Amino acid sequence: MNPALSVAVAMPLVVILTVMGTAFLAAITSLVMANLFLFTSRIRSEEHTSELQSHSDLVCRLLLEKK
């Protein structure tokens, strides 16, 4: 087998696999970042909700509603 031919065949495969690997890593990174954003948003929302429902806040809100 001709070594020059092997390199000529192997190089496009290396390029294709590198591009595919890079695209795969970019897709995985995007999914992880999106899930992280949703997770942190949910935590912040729950923290905000619990703050609004604390005892002192409920009392203040009830007093303000009676005015």
Steps between C-alpha positions, in 0.01 A plus 500: 500500500628844410571711816417824316160363413437406864575855616282642222211286617561547873523881504141568385377247756694677777353834394147359486533334840646816653216714367242247619664483842503878529134525398411227750682679783332829407157333507568336836629828643185680381276240661688515829488881505126503419427250778716694744313820413162332551613343827631826646189687380279246676699533824478880487127479434450267798711728722295801390173314563611390848603859582158624395332237714700556819295571811595867532433563132158338523410715800616816324311409186181430698531830683550687172200327342272609787576868435 
